[in-house]
């Protein structure tokens, strides 16, 4: 892989890490009863961070597949990108199936089917994707350091 592609890939990778840290800080520090324009600013910031996290994940996947990264590094980088994309998709599908479960609550089979789907996508989005993201990040950093990149 040439140096230009490696630098571009690393920039996106480290930007993903920074956005992830900002999201974690935001989630743990923001809360309480905030009113007015400040609430709108916080909501916009939240959407912007998650949107950027999603887009950087797509870009990372594209760059890894386009570049000639091989072996474990490719697996860890793809894991990082897929988990960042998967989180937002999982959240959206979780909420969609939850809403469908409420809509179809009078049809027993559909209600329970939607319940199963919304629980599965909740588990994918909340515990699984962040854990896989951290595994991908740690594995990628270790391999970057080991290869001297």
DRENDO-1510 file (C-alpha; in Angstrom, 1 decimal, always signed):
<recs>
REC; n; res; u; v; w
REC; 1; UNK; +0.0; +0.0; +0.0 .
REC; 2; UNK; +1.4; +3.4; -0.9 .
REC; 3; UNK; +2.1; +6.1; +1.7 .
REC; 4; UNK; -0.6; +8.5; +0.5 .
REC; 5; UNK; -3.4; +5.9; +0.9 .
REC; 6; UNK; -2.0; +4.8; +4.3 .
REC; 7; UNK; -2.0; +8.4; +5.6 .
REC; 8; UNK; -5.6; +9.0; +4.4 .
REC; 9; UNK; -6.7; +5.7; +6.0 .
REC; 10; UNK; -5.0; +6.6; +9.3 .
REC; 11; UNK; -6.6; +10.1; +9.3 .
REC; 12; UNK; -10.1; +8.6; +8.9 .
REC; 13; UNK; -9.3; +5.9; +11.5 .
REC; 14; UNK; -8.0; +8.4; +14.1 .
REC; 15; UNK; -10.9; +10.8; +13.4 .
REC; 16; UNK; -13.3; +8.0; +14.1 .
REC; 17; UNK; -11.6; +7.5; +17.5 .
REC; 18; UNK; -11.8; +11.2; +18.3 .
REC; 19; UNK; -15.5; +11.3; +17.4 .
REC; 20; UNK; -16.2; +8.2; +19.5 .
REC; 21; UNK; -14.5; +9.8; +22.5 .
REC; 22; UNK; -16.5; +13.0; +21.9 .
REC; 23; UNK; -19.7; +11.0; +21.8 .
REC; 24; UNK; -18.8; +9.2; +25.0 .
REC; 25; UNK; -18.0; +12.5; +26.8 .
REC; 26; UNK; -21.2; +14.0; +25.4 .
REC; 27; UNK; -23.3; +11.0; +26.6 .
REC; 28; UNK; -21.9; +11.1; +30.1 .
REC; 29; UNK; -21.8; +14.8; +30.7 .
REC; 30; UNK; -24.9; +16.1; +28.9 .
REC; 31; UNK; -28.2; +15.7; +30.7 .
REC; 32; UNK; -30.4; +17.4; +33.2 .
REC; 33; UNK; -33.1; +19.9; +32.5 .
REC; 34; UNK; -31.9; +22.1; +29.7 .
REC; 35; UNK; -34.3; +24.5; +28.1 .
REC; 36; UNK; -34.6; +26.7; +25.0 .
REC; 37; UNK; -31.9; +27.3; +22.5 .
REC; 38; UNK; -29.3; +25.4; +24.4 .
REC; 39; UNK; -31.4; +22.3; +24.2 .
REC; 40; UNK; -31.6; +22.7; +20.4 .
REC; 41; UNK; -27.8; +23.2; +20.2 .
REC; 42; UNK; -27.2; +20.0; +22.2 .
REC; 43; UNK; -29.6; +18.0; +20.0 .
REC; 44; UNK; -28.0; +19.3; +16.8 .
REC; 45; UNK; -24.5; +18.5; +18.2 .
REC; 46; UNK; -25.7; +15.0; +19.1 .
REC; 47; UNK; -27.0; +14.4; +15.5 .
REC; 48; UNK; -23.9; +15.9; +14.0 .
REC; 49; UNK; -21.6; +13.6; +16.0 .
REC; 50; UNK; -23.5; +10.5; +15.2 .
REC; 51; UNK; -23.8; +11.4; +11.6 .
REC; 52; UNK; -20.1; +12.1; +11.3 .
REC; 53; UNK; -19.4; +8.8; +13.1 .
REC; 54; UNK; -21.5; +6.9; +10.6 .
REC; 55; UNK; -20.0; +8.7; +7.6 .
REC; 56; UNK; -16.4; +8.2; +8.8 .
REC; 57; UNK; -17.2; +4.5; +9.2 .
REC; 58; UNK; -18.4; +4.2; +5.6 .
REC; 59; UNK; -15.3; +6.1; +4.4 .
REC; 60; UNK; -13.0; +3.8; +6.5 .
REC; 61; UNK; -14.7; +0.7; +5.0 .
REC; 62; UNK; -14.3; +2.1; +1.5 .
REC; 63; UNK; -10.7; +3.0; +2.0 .
REC; 64; UNK; -9.8; -0.4; +3.5 .
REC; 65; UNK; -11.5; -2.2; +0.7 .
REC; 66; UNK; -9.9; +0.1; -1.9 .
REC; 67; UNK; -6.4; -0.1; -0.5 .
REC; 68; UNK; -4.1; -3.1; -0.4 .
REC; 69; UNK; -4.3; -3.6; +3.4 .
REC; 70; UNK; -4.1; -7.4; +4.1 .
REC; 71; UNK; -4.3; -9.8; +7.0 .
REC; 72; UNK; -5.3; -9.0; +10.5 .
REC; 73; UNK; -5.0; -5.2; +10.0 .
REC; 74; UNK; -7.7; -5.4; +7.3 .
REC; 75; UNK; -9.9; -7.4; +9.6 .
REC; 76; UNK; -9.5; -4.9; +12.5 .
REC; 77; UNK; -10.0; -1.9; +10.4 .
REC; 78; UNK; -13.1; -3.3; +8.8 .
REC; 79; UNK; -14.4; -4.3; +12.2 .
REC; 80; UNK; -13.9; -0.7; +13.3 .
REC; 81; UNK; -15.8; +0.7; +10.3 .
REC; 82; UNK; -18.6; -1.8; +10.2 .
REC; 83; UNK; -19.3; -1.4; +14.0 .
REC; 84; UNK; -19.5; +2.4; +13.6 .
REC; 85; UNK; -21.9; +2.1; +10.7 .
REC; 86; UNK; -23.8; -0.8; +12.4 .
REC; 87; UNK; -24.5; +1.2; +15.5 .
REC; 88; UNK; -26.7; +3.9; +13.8 .
REC; 89; UNK; -28.4; +1.3; +11.6 .
REC; 90; UNK; -29.1; -0.9; +14.7 .
REC; 91; UNK; -30.6; +2.1; +16.6 .
REC; 92; UNK; -32.8; +3.1; +13.7 .
REC; 93; UNK; -34.0; -0.5; +13.2 .
REC; 94; UNK; -34.5; -1.0; +16.9 .
REC; 95; UNK; -36.8; +2.1; +17.1 .
REC; 96; UNK; -38.6; +1.1; +13.8 .
REC; 97; UNK; -39.4; -2.4; +15.1 .
REC; 98; UNK; -40.4; -1.0; +18.5 .
REC; 99; UNK; -42.9; +1.4; +16.8 .
REC; 100; UNK; -44.2; -1.4; +14.6 .
REC; 101; UNK; -44.7; -3.5; +17.7 .
REC; 102; UNK; -46.9; -0.8; +19.1 .
REC; 103; UNK; -48.8; -0.4; +15.9 .
REC; 104; UNK; -49.4; -4.2; +15.6 .
REC; 105; UNK; -50.0; -4.8; +19.3 .
REC; 106; UNK; -53.5; -6.2; +18.5 .
REC; 107; UNK; -52.0; -8.8; +16.2 .
REC; 108; UNK; -50.3; -11.2; +18.6 .
REC; 109; UNK; -47.9; -12.9; +16.1 .
REC; 110; UNK; -46.7; -9.6; +14.6 .
REC; 111; UNK; -46.4; -8.0; +18.1 .
REC; 112; UNK; -44.1; -10.7; +19.3 .
REC; 113; UNK; -42.1; -10.8; +16.0 .
REC; 114; UNK; -41.6; -7.0; +16.2 .
REC; 115; UNK; -40.6; -7.4; +19.9 .
REC; 116; UNK; -37.9; -10.0; +19.0 .
REC; 117; UNK; -36.6; -7.8; +16.2 .
REC; 118; UNK; -36.5; -4.7; +18.3 .
REC; 119; UNK; -34.6; -6.5; +21.1 .
REC; 120; UNK; -32.1; -8.0; +18.6 .
REC; 121; UNK; -31.3; -4.7; +17.1 .
REC; 122; UNK; -31.1; -3.1; +20.5 .
REC; 123; UNK; -28.5; -5.7; +21.5 .
REC; 124; UNK; -26.6; -5.2; +18.2 .
REC; 125; UNK; -26.6; -1.4; +18.6 .
REC; 126; UNK; -25.9; -0.8; +22.3 .
REC; 127; UNK; -23.5; -3.5; +23.6 .
REC; 128; UNK; -22.2; -5.3; +20.6 .
REC; 129; UNK; -21.2; -2.5; +18.2 .
REC; 130; UNK; -19.3; -0.4; +20.8 .
REC; 131; UNK; -17.5; -3.5; +22.0 .
REC; 132; UNK; -16.6; -4.5; +18.4 .
REC; 133; UNK; -15.5; -0.9; +17.7 .
REC; 134; UNK; -13.1; -1.0; +20.7 .
REC; 135; UNK; -11.7; -4.4; +19.7 .
REC; 136; UNK; -11.2; -3.1; +16.1 .
REC; 137; UNK; -9.5; +0.1; +17.4 .
REC; 138; UNK; -7.2; -1.6; +19.8 .
REC; 139; UNK; -6.3; -4.3; +17.3 .
REC; 140; UNK; -5.6; -1.7; +14.6 .
REC; 141; UNK; -3.5; +0.5; +16.8 .
REC; 142; UNK; -1.4; -2.5; +18.0 .
REC; 143; UNK; -0.8; -3.6; +14.4 .
REC; 144; UNK; +0.0; -0.1; +13.3 .
REC; 145; UNK; +2.6; +0.2; +16.0 .
REC; 146; UNK; +4.0; -3.3; +15.4 .
REC; 147; UNK; +4.5; -2.5; +11.6 .
REC; 148; UNK; +6.0; +0.8; +12.4 .
REC; 149; UNK; +3.3; +2.8; +10.5 .
</recs>
